[in-house]
Amino acid sequence: MQISITRRVLCSSMMVLGAAVLAGCSMFSSPNPRFDPAPLTEYAPGVSASVSWSANIGSGGGSGFAPQVVGESVYAATPNGSVTKVDLATGAIRWQASAGTALSAGVGSDGQITAVAAPDGTVIAFDDQGAEKWRAKASSEVNIPPAVGSGVVVVRSSDYRIQALDANTGEVLWNVQRPGPALALKTNMRMILIEGLLISGLPNGKFIAIDARSGSVQWEGTISVSKGATDLERISDVVGQPQTQGALLCGVSYQGRMACFDVSQGGRLLWQQPFSSTTGMTTDSQQAYASNQRSVVYAFALGDGHELWKQDALRNRALSGPAVVPQGLAVGDLEGYVHFLSRTDGHLLGRVQVGGGAIVSPLTATTRGVLVQTGNGSLVLIGVN
């Protein structure tokens, strides 16, 4: 798992294997066995998992890249500028385009417009034949996949500004900016568009909901509040993708909390639990799941937040963002393995190696299995029985 800590002007990075605690801007001076990845253990198989197909979609990977599924199509991008549409059932490439520049984030798509972003803030949109439609400029670097839908392409830039661009022309329609902390994580974060609302986590531990067409802020909710004496200690970014289940909206932050809000009651805080994640959470209709900084996987009851189980067999294996499949919970690790856990009690059910190095992009659940975007520019579908 790679985490970068960025200032608005200055940037410092650190590689964290497993979940070494961020206690400064340098690596540990000597190896500490407490942070060694847990060895893979034997278990009684509970599912059968195998690679259904693999497609080469470009070169490289990173936290700003995640596949987007629309119907039976998958859209994906890689840092070398490749943008690809793949058939979900077969892995056949429907079209592949080049952005003509390196990319820092991608993709967002609604099946009509597919958008990616370059390190200088350039946003590039393609039509659904793979032809470039327009280019526009965000206010600064974009490291989070764009959100596309409701006639807009929304980007969140490193100066903590959220901007909406017209999906047909690239014209700026609105922008919303909130004060941000001195330091912020550069890790897996995503926005969602749902029922005309853009929902995004913010680096200050908050959720924000914005009308996608007008830019009017509809609601803001606090997941966590920064604490500590130093800028590092006060990092409390909301990470991963906002999760919705019926009237619930849930999220998790780094060095903060996991929390769920009741949208039907004006966004009232329903419950919260002290928690720290760098990769985000996922939910099903009954439970919320996330791994902490040490890659210990937890399940909480969605109704009141009480802890149901935890699994530490994958400790320090730098787990990816999780995905729920009918057969269990899937997470990727630093050696290119995808592990499947029981949603009932967390015991290990199966694993399969997809290669390509550490899995940094969040796993994506589909009707046909789990999508994995690897670090070497492959898109892999794992079928589970």
NORMO-V881584 format. One record per run of one state. SS is the DSSP state (2 for helix, 1 for strand, 0 for the rest). FROM is the first residue (numbers start at 1). LEN is the number of residues. If there is no record, write none. Layout:
SS&FROM&LEN ; SS&FROM&LEN
//
This chain:
0&1&1 ; 1&2&5 ; 0&7&4 ; 1&11&5 ; 0&16&17 ; 2&33&3 ; 0&36&13 ; 1&49&8 ; 0&57&8 ; 1&65&1 ; 0&66&2 ; 1&68&3 ; 0&71&2 ; 1&73&5 ; 0&78&4 ; 1&82&6 ; 0&88&5 ; 1&93&6 ; 0&99&6 ; 1&105&5 ; 0&110&4 ; 1&114&4 ; 0&118&4 ; 1&122&5 ; 0&127&5 ; 1&132&6 ; 0&138&4 ; 1&142&1 ; 0&143&4 ; 1&147&3 ; 0&150&2 ; 1&152&6 ; 0&158&3 ; 1&161&6 ; 0&167&5 ; 1&172&6 ; 0&178&6 ; 1&184&3 ; 0&187&2 ; 1&189&2 ; 0&191&1 ; 1&192&3 ; 0&195&2 ; 1&197&5 ; 0&202&4 ; 1&206&6 ; 0&212&5 ; 1&217&6 ; 0&223&15 ; 1&238&8 ; 0&246&2 ; 1&248&6 ; 0&254&2 ; 1&256&7 ; 2&263&3 ; 0&266&2 ; 1&268&8 ; 0&276&5 ; 1&281&3 ; 0&284&3 ; 1&287&5 ; 0&292&5 ; 1&297&5 ; 0&302&5 ; 1&307&5 ; 0&312&11 ; 1&323&3 ; 0&326&2 ; 1&328&5 ; 0&333&4 ; 1&337&5 ; 0&342&6 ; 1&348&6 ; 0&354&10 ; 1&364&3 ; 0&367&2 ; 1&369&5 ; 0&374&4 ; 1&378&7 ; 0&385&1
//
